[in-house]
Amino acid sequence: MTVRASRRRGLASVEFAIVCLVVMPFLFATIEYGRLVFLWNAVPEVTRRAARAAAAADFSNPAALQALRRAALFRSDDGPLPLAPNVGSANLRIEYLWQDAAGALAPLPLLPACPLANRVNCARDPHGAACISFVRVRLCGSGAGCPALAYEALLPMVPVPDALPAASALVAAESLGYAPGQAPCP
């Protein structure tokens, strides 16, 4: 082996190191921005799926509500949204709203005891504060109100936004778990 061949091997190692210094940050940035775009698309879909399911699920059954949260997060267990360790079922806020005669929406001061009670309340007064007319689901961070959910970067060296976009879905209440022939509330 000549001195010239060993110098070439050394030169190739140095060139590879320089190329890696340039290419690797771009590769990591591409991975992080791809994840960010996935979350920007997944967050509205999560709220839409949860609102759609909550409009038909029994609001007085905690197990049914937890199951719809799991399904909305594309999970069969209580884990977080894939690729988003800080987006879990605790971040999904389900609100049941009533609509007054003027069309304004507000959270119900007190939920009916069961889906049958809601149907009776809505039959008596469709614009009353005891009739669930709409279901709203929002994805919120922890804290009072509904603060934006923080975006946690996997690679801290890549500049990304501090928060995920706000996501909210509003749907008309459907059966809310009522089945014909259901027994009155206990």
LUMNU-183036 format. One record per residue (C-alpha): residue number from 1; residue in three letters; z, y, x. Coordinates in steps of 0.2 Angstrom, whole numbers, m for minus. Each point is the difference from the previous one (the first is absolute). Layout:
<rec resi="NUM" resn="ALA" pz="Z" py="Y" px="X"/>
...
END
This chain:
<rec resi="1" resn="MET" pz="0" py="0" px="0"/>
<rec resi="2" resn="THR" pz="m5" py="16" px="7"/>
<rec resi="3" resn="VAL" pz="10" py="17" px="0"/>
<rec resi="4" resn="ARG" pz="m14" py="7" px="m11"/>
<rec resi="5" resn="ALA" pz="2" py="m13" px="m14"/>
<rec resi="6" resn="SER" pz="19" py="3" px="m1"/>
<rec resi="7" resn="ARG" pz="m2" py="19" px="m1"/>
<rec resi="8" resn="ARG" pz="m12" py="m3" px="m15"/>
<rec resi="9" resn="ARG" pz="13" py="m10" px="m9"/>
<rec resi="10" resn="GLY" pz="13" py="13" px="3"/>
<rec resi="11" resn="LEU" pz="m13" py="14" px="m5"/>
<rec resi="12" resn="ALA" pz="m3" py="m10" px="m16"/>
<rec resi="13" resn="SER" pz="19" py="m1" px="m4"/>
<rec resi="14" resn="VAL" pz="1" py="19" px="2"/>
<rec resi="15" resn="GLU" pz="m15" py="3" px="m11"/>
<rec resi="16" resn="PHE" pz="7" py="m12" px="m13"/>
<rec resi="17" resn="ALA" pz="17" py="9" px="0"/>
<rec resi="18" resn="ILE" pz="m8" py="17" px="m2"/>
<rec resi="19" resn="VAL" pz="m11" py="m6" px="m14"/>
<rec resi="20" resn="CYS" pz="15" py="m7" px="m9"/>
<rec resi="21" resn="LEU" pz="9" py="16" px="2"/>
<rec resi="22" resn="VAL" pz="m14" py="9" px="m10"/>
<rec resi="23" resn="VAL" pz="m4" py="m14" px="m12"/>
<rec resi="24" resn="MET" pz="17" py="m6" px="m5"/>
<rec resi="25" resn="PRO" pz="7" py="16" px="m8"/>
<rec resi="26" resn="PHE" pz="m16" py="0" px="m11"/>
<rec resi="27" resn="LEU" pz="2" py="m18" px="m5"/>
<rec resi="28" resn="PHE" pz="19" py="4" px="m5"/>
<rec resi="29" resn="ALA" pz="m5" py="16" px="m9"/>
<rec resi="30" resn="THR" pz="m14" py="m10" px="m10"/>
<rec resi="31" resn="ILE" pz="13" py="m13" px="m5"/>
<rec resi="32" resn="GLU" pz="13" py="13" px="m5"/>
<rec resi="33" resn="TYR" pz="m13" py="10" px="m10"/>
<rec resi="34" resn="GLY" pz="m7" py="m15" px="m8"/>
<rec resi="35" resn="ARG" pz="18" py="m5" px="m6"/>
<rec resi="36" resn="LEU" pz="2" py="18" px="m6"/>
<rec resi="37" resn="VAL" pz="m16" py="m1" px="m11"/>
<rec resi="38" resn="PHE" pz="6" py="m17" px="m7"/>
<rec resi="39" resn="LEU" pz="16" py="8" px="m5"/>
<rec resi="40" resn="TRP" pz="m8" py="16" px="m8"/>
<rec resi="41" resn="ASN" pz="m10" py="m13" px="m10"/>
<rec resi="42" resn="ALA" pz="14" py="m12" px="m4"/>
<rec resi="43" resn="VAL" pz="13" py="12" px="m5"/>
<rec resi="44" resn="PRO" pz="m9" py="6" px="m16"/>
<rec resi="45" resn="GLU" pz="m5" py="m18" px="m4"/>
<rec resi="46" resn="VAL" pz="18" py="m5" px="1"/>
<rec resi="47" resn="THR" pz="6" py="13" px="m12"/>
<rec resi="48" resn="ARG" pz="m15" py="m4" px="m12"/>
<rec resi="49" resn="ARG" pz="4" py="m18" px="0"/>
<rec resi="50" resn="ALA" pz="19" py="3" px="m3"/>
<rec resi="51" resn="ALA" pz="m3" py="12" px="m14"/>
<rec resi="52" resn="ARG" pz="m13" py="m11" px="m9"/>
<rec resi="53" resn="ALA" pz="13" py="m15" px="1"/>
<rec resi="54" resn="ALA" pz="15" py="11" px="m5"/>
<rec resi="55" resn="ALA" pz="m10" py="5" px="m16"/>
<rec resi="56" resn="ALA" pz="0" py="m18" px="m5"/>
<rec resi="57" resn="ALA" pz="17" py="m7" px="7"/>
<rec resi="58" resn="ASP" pz="17" py="0" px="m8"/>
<rec resi="59" resn="PHE" pz="9" py="15" px="7"/>
<rec resi="60" resn="SER" pz="17" py="m7" px="m5"/>
<rec resi="61" resn="ASN" pz="m3" py="m15" px="12"/>
<rec resi="62" resn="PRO" pz="4" py="4" px="18"/>
<rec resi="63" resn="ALA" pz="m8" py="m17" px="6"/>
<rec resi="64" resn="ALA" pz="m16" py="5" px="m8"/>
<rec resi="65" resn="LEU" pz="0" py="17" px="7"/>
<rec resi="66" resn="GLN" pz="4" py="m7" px="18"/>
<rec resi="67" resn="ALA" pz="m15" py="m13" px="m2"/>
<rec resi="68" resn="LEU" pz="m12" py="14" px="m5"/>
<rec resi="69" resn="ARG" pz="6" py="10" px="15"/>
<rec resi="70" resn="ARG" pz="m4" py="m15" px="11"/>
<rec resi="71" resn="ALA" pz="m17" py="m2" px="m8"/>
<rec resi="72" resn="ALA" pz="m4" py="18" px="2"/>
<rec resi="73" resn="LEU" pz="4" py="m1" px="19"/>
<rec resi="74" resn="PHE" pz="m12" py="m15" px="2"/>
<rec resi="75" resn="ARG" pz="16" py="m11" px="3"/>
<rec resi="76" resn="SER" pz="8" py="m16" px="m7"/>
<rec resi="77" resn="ASP" pz="16" py="4" px="8"/>
<rec resi="78" resn="ASP" pz="11" py="16" px="3"/>
<rec resi="79" resn="GLY" pz="m9" py="5" px="16"/>
<rec resi="80" resn="PRO" pz="m9" py="17" px="3"/>
<rec resi="81" resn="LEU" pz="m18" py="4" px="m2"/>
<rec resi="82" resn="PRO" pz="m11" py="m9" px="13"/>
<rec resi="83" resn="LEU" pz="m2" py="12" px="15"/>
<rec resi="84" resn="ALA" pz="13" py="12" px="m7"/>
<rec resi="85" resn="PRO" pz="18" py="m5" px="4"/>
<rec resi="86" resn="ASN" pz="7" py="15" px="m8"/>
<rec resi="87" resn="VAL" pz="m9" py="m2" px="m17"/>
<rec resi="88" resn="GLY" pz="11" py="m12" px="m10"/>
<rec resi="89" resn="SER" pz="4" py="m3" px="m18"/>
<rec resi="90" resn="ALA" pz="15" py="12" px="1"/>
<rec resi="91" resn="ASN" pz="m13" py="14" px="2"/>
<rec resi="92" resn="LEU" pz="m9" py="m3" px="m17"/>
<rec resi="93" resn="ARG" pz="8" py="11" px="m13"/>
<rec resi="94" resn="ILE" pz="m4" py="m5" px="m17"/>
<rec resi="95" resn="GLU" pz="3" py="13" px="m14"/>
<rec resi="96" resn="TYR" pz="m2" py="m2" px="m18"/>
<rec resi="97" resn="LEU" pz="m5" py="16" px="m9"/>
<rec resi="98" resn="TRP" pz="m1" py="7" px="m17"/>
<rec resi="99" resn="GLN" pz="m12" py="13" px="m7"/>
<rec resi="100" resn="ASP" pz="5" py="14" px="m12"/>
<rec resi="101" resn="ALA" pz="m11" py="7" px="m14"/>
<rec resi="102" resn="ALA" pz="m7" py="13" px="12"/>
<rec resi="103" resn="GLY" pz="m6" py="m13" px="13"/>
<rec resi="104" resn="ALA" pz="13" py="3" px="13"/>
<rec resi="105" resn="LEU" pz="7" py="m16" px="9"/>
<rec resi="106" resn="ALA" pz="18" py="m2" px="5"/>
<rec resi="107" resn="PRO" pz="11" py="m15" px="6"/>
<rec resi="108" resn="LEU" pz="9" py="m9" px="m14"/>
<rec resi="109" resn="PRO" pz="19" py="6" px="0"/>
<rec resi="110" resn="LEU" pz="5" py="m18" px="m4"/>
<rec resi="111" resn="LEU" pz="m11" py="m16" px="0"/>
<rec resi="112" resn="PRO" pz="m1" py="m10" px="m16"/>
<rec resi="113" resn="ALA" pz="10" py="m16" px="0"/>
<rec resi="114" resn="CYS" pz="m16" py="m11" px="0"/>
<rec resi="115" resn="PRO" pz="m18" py="0" px="m4"/>
<rec resi="116" resn="LEU" pz="2" py="m3" px="m18"/>
<rec resi="117" resn="ALA" pz="12" py="15" px="m1"/>
<rec resi="118" resn="ASN" pz="m13" py="11" px="8"/>
<rec resi="119" resn="ARG" pz="m13" py="m6" px="m13"/>
<rec resi="120" resn="VAL" pz="12" py="5" px="m14"/>
<rec resi="121" resn="ASN" pz="4" py="17" px="8"/>
<rec resi="122" resn="CYS" pz="m19" py="3" px="2"/>
<rec resi="123" resn="ALA" pz="m4" py="m5" px="m18"/>
<rec resi="124" resn="ARG" pz="14" py="12" px="m6"/>
<rec resi="125" resn="ASP" pz="m5" py="15" px="11"/>
<rec resi="126" resn="PRO" pz="m15" py="m2" px="12"/>
<rec resi="127" resn="HIS" pz="5" py="16" px="8"/>
<rec resi="128" resn="GLY" pz="19" py="m3" px="1"/>
<rec resi="129" resn="ALA" pz="10" py="0" px="16"/>
<rec resi="130" resn="ALA" pz="4" py="m19" px="m3"/>
<rec resi="131" resn="CYS" pz="m19" py="m6" px="0"/>
<rec resi="132" resn="ILE" pz="m8" py="m5" px="16"/>
<rec resi="133" resn="SER" pz="m17" py="7" px="0"/>
<rec resi="134" resn="PHE" pz="m5" py="m1" px="18"/>
<rec resi="135" resn="VAL" pz="4" py="m8" px="16"/>
<rec resi="136" resn="ARG" pz="m1" py="9" px="17"/>
<rec resi="137" resn="VAL" pz="2" py="m9" px="17"/>
<rec resi="138" resn="ARG" pz="2" py="10" px="16"/>
<rec resi="139" resn="LEU" pz="2" py="m5" px="18"/>
<rec resi="140" resn="CYS" pz="14" py="10" px="7"/>
<rec resi="141" resn="GLY" pz="11" py="1" px="16"/>
<rec resi="142" resn="SER" pz="19" py="m1" px="m1"/>
<rec resi="143" resn="GLY" pz="9" py="16" px="m6"/>
<rec resi="144" resn="ALA" pz="1" py="10" px="m16"/>
<rec resi="145" resn="GLY" pz="m15" py="4" px="m10"/>
<rec resi="146" resn="CYS" pz="m15" py="m9" px="7"/>
<rec resi="147" resn="PRO" pz="m2" py="5" px="18"/>
<rec resi="148" resn="ALA" pz="m16" py="m5" px="9"/>
<rec resi="149" resn="LEU" pz="0" py="m17" px="9"/>
<rec resi="150" resn="ALA" pz="1" py="1" px="19"/>
<rec resi="151" resn="TYR" pz="m15" py="m8" px="9"/>
<rec resi="152" resn="GLU" pz="7" py="m11" px="15"/>
<rec resi="153" resn="ALA" pz="m13" py="m1" px="13"/>
<rec resi="154" resn="LEU" pz="m1" py="m17" px="9"/>
<rec resi="155" resn="LEU" pz="m5" py="9" px="16"/>
<rec resi="156" resn="PRO" pz="9" py="16" px="3"/>
<rec resi="157" resn="MET" pz="m12" py="7" px="12"/>
<rec resi="158" resn="VAL" pz="m14" py="2" px="m14"/>
<rec resi="159" resn="PRO" pz="2" py="17" px="m9"/>
<rec resi="160" resn="VAL" pz="1" py="m4" px="m19"/>
<rec resi="161" resn="PRO" pz="6" py="9" px="m16"/>
<rec resi="162" resn="ASP" pz="19" py="m1" px="m3"/>
<rec resi="163" resn="ALA" pz="m1" py="m6" px="m18"/>
<rec resi="164" resn="LEU" pz="m11" py="m10" px="m11"/>
<rec resi="165" resn="PRO" pz="m9" py="8" px="m14"/>
<rec resi="166" resn="ALA" pz="9" py="2" px="m16"/>
<rec resi="167" resn="ALA" pz="m4" py="m14" px="m12"/>
<rec resi="168" resn="SER" pz="3" py="0" px="m19"/>
<rec resi="169" resn="ALA" pz="m7" py="m10" px="m14"/>
<rec resi="170" resn="LEU" pz="2" py="4" px="m19"/>
<rec resi="171" resn="VAL" pz="m5" py="m12" px="m14"/>
<rec resi="172" resn="ALA" pz="3" py="m1" px="m18"/>
<rec resi="173" resn="ALA" pz="14" py="m12" px="m5"/>
<rec resi="174" resn="GLU" pz="m6" py="m16" px="m7"/>
<rec resi="175" resn="SER" pz="11" py="m15" px="m6"/>
<rec resi="176" resn="LEU" pz="14" py="4" px="12"/>
<rec resi="177" resn="GLY" pz="4" py="m19" px="m1"/>
<rec resi="178" resn="TYR" pz="0" py="m1" px="m19"/>
<rec resi="179" resn="ALA" pz="m6" py="m16" px="m8"/>
<rec resi="180" resn="PRO" pz="m3" py="m2" px="m19"/>
<rec resi="181" resn="GLY" pz="14" py="m9" px="m8"/>
<rec resi="182" resn="GLN" pz="12" py="6" px="14"/>
<rec resi="183" resn="ALA" pz="19" py="m1" px="m5"/>
<rec resi="184" resn="PRO" pz="9" py="17" px="m2"/>
<rec resi="185" resn="CYS" pz="9" py="7" px="15"/>
<rec resi="186" resn="PRO" pz="18" py="m6" px="3"/>
END
